[in-house]
Amino acid sequence: MTARLFSPIVLFLVLAFLIGPFLIIIAASLSAGDTLAFPPQGLSLRWVIKVFSIESFRDSFSMSMLLAVFGTLAALVLGIPAAYALSRYSLPFGETVRTIVSLPIIVPGIIVGLALLRYLVVPFGFNLTLALFFAHTALVLPYAVRVVSASLNNLRSDIEEAAVLLGSSRLGAFFRVVMPNIRGGILAAFILGFVTSFNQVPVSLFLSGPGVRTLPIDMLGYMETTYDPSIAALSSLLAFLSIGIVFLAERFLGLSRYV
């Protein structure tokens, strides 16, 4: 009897710990007051509406979206062949390659950002947007390789070999047999990479400049000078955006059936 009572209590506490901060942010974003506070001073949507009227948020959101989408796509273009080679062939330096690919996860982002600024942007006058693109691609690449590798390891190699024996070329078998069977892993890698890139702070902090700022960096700068609930409103909208992306992926692509 004690165990039956204890389990729901533990479950409730865990859910409160995970969801509680999110609910507090939502409540603060609906405050009718002029400063960020909880509990909210009345209820109003004016701060949610104000988010869409701030030009810097619109510009930085567009920059973050472009970096997240194209950086993740570039990481997948590089990561899928790398994952295939590491999973299907016994390469002489396979473990070394895996370690090198994983370095962006192991090395702190602040070091990566400082290194790119010191040795790429400053000495060569490299464009900040391109530097951000390369940095975000490198940061997302390990996730692409790892997730796609897991999907390939779960796919029997003899299915691909059967397609080759039936007359398909190796490249044709890859696109006609392998790719459709690992599309769930590719989609999962894209979602994980997109979220990682969109929320990236340390690297983007060093590679931001006039007219080139991602949304998280713009939010940090806004909080230094303004303490109204618009930041909470924007945070809530971004959280709902992430939830919506995962929901749509599951609803229309059936992610859980392939991962």
ABEGO torsion letter per residue (X at the ends): XAAAAAAAAAAAAAAAAAAAAAAAAAAAAABABABBBOBBBEBBAAAAAAAAABAAAAAAAAAAAAAAAAAAAAAAAAAAAAAAAAAABBBAAAAAAAAAAAAAAABBAAAAAAAAAAAAAAAAGBBAAAAAAAAAAAAAAAAAAAAAAAAAAABBAAAAAAAAAAGBBAAAAAAAAAAAAAAAAAAAAAAAAAAAAAABAAAAAAABBBGBBBAAAAAAAAAAABABAAAAAAAAAAAAAAAAAAAAAAAAAGAAAAX
